[in-house]
Amino acid sequence: MPTAGGIPGSHRSRRADNGNKAGCAAVIELRVEHLSHRYGTTLVFEDLSFAIEGGTVLGCIGRNGSGKSTLLRIVAGLLLPTHGTVEFACANGRSSDPFWRRQQCGITAPAIALYSELSVGEHIEFHCNCRRYYPPRSALDECLAESGLDRYYHHRISELSSGIVQRLKLLLAFIGNPPLVLLDEPSSNLDTDGIAVMERWIRRHASSAIIIIATNVASDLALCTHSVDLERRTFSHAPINVRARANQE
């Protein structure tokens, strides 16, 4: 299980302030109320509402253009909605301020690019500094070995395959144990080993956070405890049954 330390898969790392508690001892809650968004005159989604707590893995499903990525960007505080509110609560406080929410979350998405001239190690160091998180080298080495990134530690992003870059982006989303983790198409470009690593990290981190996965991939959705269908504007306290949904269309 993940520890308060925040290296995915590590049992030994610690935050510098040692103030984070394992599990969901502190209230973690996300409330989305009457959320709507438009790009110009194009309505993406309308009047979306749901509330989830720590320990939830929410699967977000919908056709291309239904607003999955847009929803994650709004929840992350990277995009202001046309209408509605998003409120997040964790051990660090409770607020609907998007800038504050941005500081509480880890996120990965196809649209988020890494610096091509920086190495894997430099990206990790940069993210650790941003989160004020300083793991022991042994914990970092354990994580790098599990993810298969250890052999690429000194490689620049421009030298890596898309699958290895995706593994790094996932590590950066989870590092430091953020209480809110947003994963847009997380299995994209991953091979079988990469998918196994991703699934382990999601399962380990789920007990101490809210995780939202935007995807239409059945194996990704199988990891979810709750679901939201953007096309139908429905929220369920159950995973999405992709096959049953397809049969209804």
C-alpha positions in Angstrom: 0.0 0.0 0.0 1.2 3.5 -0.5 2.6 5.3 2.5 2.5 9.0 3.5 5.8 9.3 1.8 4.4 9.5 -1.7 6.7 7.5 -3.9 4.4 5.1 -5.9 5.1 1.6 -4.6 7.6 2.7 -1.9 7.2 1.9 1.8 10.1 4.0 3.1 9.9 7.6 1.9 8.7 10.5 4.0 7.7 14.1 3.5 10.0 16.7 4.9 7.3 18.0 7.2 6.0 14.5 8.2 2.6 16.0 8.4 0.7 13.7 6.0 -1.2 10.8 7.4 -1.7 7.5 5.7 -5.2 6.4 4.5 -8.2 8.7 4.6 -8.0 9.9 8.2 -8.6 13.4 7.0 -11.7 14.2 5.0 -11.2 14.1 1.3 -14.1 15.3 -0.7 -14.9 16.6 -4.2 -18.2 18.3 -5.0 -19.1 19.2 -8.6 -22.4 21.2 -8.8 -24.3 22.2 -11.9 -21.2 22.3 -14.0 -21.5 23.4 -17.6 -19.0 24.4 -20.2 -19.0 25.9 -23.7 -16.3 26.6 -26.2 -17.7 29.6 -28.0 -21.2 28.5 -29.0 -20.5 24.8 -28.7 -21.9 23.2 -25.6 -19.6 20.5 -24.2 -21.6 19.3 -21.2 -24.4 20.8 -19.1 -25.6 20.8 -15.5 -23.3 18.0 -14.3 -23.3 17.3 -10.6 -21.7 14.7 -8.3 -20.0 14.3 -5.0 -17.3 11.7 -4.1 -15.0 11.0 -1.2 -11.5 9.7 -0.5 -11.1 6.1 -1.6 -13.1 6.7 -4.8 -11.8 5.9 -8.2 -14.2 7.6 -10.6 -14.4 6.5 -14.2 -15.3 9.2 -16.6 -16.7 7.9 -19.9 -18.1 9.4 -23.1 -17.4 9.7 -26.9 -14.7 11.9 -28.3 -15.8 15.5 -27.8 -18.1 14.7 -24.9 -15.9 16.7 -22.5 -13.8 14.1 -20.5 -10.6 16.1 -20.9 -12.4 19.3 -20.3 -13.9 18.0 -17.0 -10.5 17.0 -15.8 -9.0 20.4 -16.6 -11.8 22.1 -14.8 -11.4 19.9 -11.7 -7.7 20.5 -11.8 -8.2 24.2 -11.8 -6.6 24.7 -15.2 -9.8 25.8 -16.8 -12.7 27.9 -15.5 -16.2 26.4 -16.2 -18.8 28.4 -18.0 -21.2 27.7 -15.1 -21.2 25.8 -11.9 -18.7 25.2 -9.0 -16.0 22.7 -8.0 -15.1 22.4 -4.3 -12.4 20.2 -3.0 -11.5 19.3 0.6 -8.5 17.5 2.1 -6.1 17.8 5.0 -4.8 21.1 3.6 -8.2 22.8 3.7 -11.4 23.2 1.8 -11.9 25.6 -1.1 -13.5 26.2 -4.5 -10.5 28.4 -5.6 -9.0 26.8 -8.7 -5.4 27.9 -8.0 -5.5 26.2 -4.6 -7.0 23.1 -6.1 -4.3 23.0 -8.7 -1.7 22.7 -5.9 -3.5 19.7 -4.4 -3.6 17.5 -7.5 -1.4 15.4 -9.6 -2.4 15.1 -13.3 -1.4 13.5 -16.5 -3.0 14.0 -19.9 -1.9 13.7 -23.6 -2.0 17.5 -23.9 0.5 17.9 -21.0 4.0 18.0 -22.5 7.3 17.4 -20.8 10.5 19.4 -21.4 12.3 17.6 -24.3 15.8 18.7 -23.2 15.4 17.7 -19.6 16.2 14.2 -18.4 13.9 11.8 -16.5 15.9 12.5 -13.3 15.6 16.3 -13.8 11.8 16.1 -14.2 11.5 14.0 -11.0 13.7 16.5 -9.1 11.7 19.4 -10.4 8.4 17.9 -9.4 9.7 16.9 -5.9 10.9 20.5 -5.4 7.5 21.9 -6.5 5.7 19.6 -4.0 8.3 20.2 -1.3 8.8 16.5 -1.1 12.2 15.0 -0.5 12.3 11.1 -0.5 15.3 9.1 0.5 17.3 7.9 -2.5 16.5 4.3 -1.6 12.8 4.9 -2.0 13.2 6.7 -5.3 15.4 3.9 -6.6 12.7 1.3 -5.6 10.1 3.3 -7.5 12.3 3.7 -10.6 13.1 0.0 -10.7 9.4 -0.9 -10.4 8.4 1.4 -13.2 11.4 0.5 -15.4 12.5 4.1 -15.5 15.8 3.4 -13.7 17.7 2.6 -17.0 16.4 5.9 -18.4 17.2 8.2 -15.5 19.8 10.3 -17.3 18.1 10.2 -20.7 16.5 13.3 -22.1 12.8 13.2 -23.0 13.6 13.6 -26.6 15.5 10.3 -26.5 12.6 8.2 -25.1 9.7 6.3 -26.7 6.1 7.4 -26.1 5.5 4.5 -23.7 8.4 5.4 -21.5 7.4 9.1 -21.5 3.9 7.9 -20.4 5.4 5.9 -17.5 7.2 9.0 -16.4 4.1 11.2 -16.7 2.2 8.7 -14.5 5.0 8.7 -11.9 4.9 12.5 -11.8 1.2 12.5 -11.3 1.4 10.2 -8.2 4.6 11.5 -6.7 4.2 13.1 -3.3 0.8 11.4 -2.7 -1.5 14.2 -3.8 -5.0 13.9 -2.4 -6.5 14.4 -5.9 -5.1 12.5 -9.0 -6.5 13.1 -12.5 -5.6 10.7 -15.2 -6.6 11.4 -18.8 -6.2 8.3 -21.0 -3.6 6.9 -18.6 -2.9 3.6 -20.5 -2.2 5.4 -23.7 1.0 4.2 -25.4 1.7 1.7 -22.5 2.8 -1.8 -23.2 1.7 -4.8 -21.0 4.3 -4.1 -18.3 3.5 -0.4 -18.3 -0.2 -1.1 -17.8 0.6 -3.4 -14.9 2.7 -0.7 -13.2 -0.1 1.8 -13.8 -2.7 -0.5 -12.3 -0.6 -1.2 -9.2 -0.1 2.5 -8.6 -3.8 3.3 -8.9 -4.8 0.5 -6.5 -2.1 1.6 -3.9 -2.9 5.2 -4.0 -6.7 4.9 -4.1 -7.0 4.4 -0.3 -5.6 7.9 0.4 -7.0 10.0 -2.4 -9.7 10.6 -5.0 -8.7 9.4 -8.4 -10.5 10.3 -11.6 -9.8 8.4 -14.8 -11.0 9.7 -18.2 -11.1 6.9 -20.6 -13.1 4.5 -22.8 -10.7 1.6 -22.2 -12.5 -1.3 -20.5 -9.5 -2.4 -18.5 -9.0 1.1 -17.1 -12.6 1.4 -16.2 -12.4 -2.0 -14.4 -10.3 -0.2 -11.8 -13.0 2.2 -10.9 -15.4 2.2 -8.0 -17.8 4.9 -9.3 -18.7 6.2 -12.8 -19.9 9.3 -14.6 -21.3 9.2 -18.1 -20.9 12.7 -19.7 -23.2 11.9 -22.6 -26.0 10.8 -20.4 -25.2 13.1 -17.5 -25.5 10.2 -15.1 -23.5 9.4 -12.0 -23.3 5.9 -10.5 -21.9 4.4 -7.3 -20.7 1.5 -9.4 -18.2 1.0 -12.2 -19.2 1.4 -15.8 -20.2 -1.8 -17.5 -18.8 -1.0 -21.0 -20.4 -4.0 -22.7 -23.9 -3.4 -21.2 -23.6 0.3 -22.2 -22.7 -0.6 -25.8 -25.6 -3.0 -26.0 -28.0 -0.2 -25.0 -26.9 2.1 -27.8 
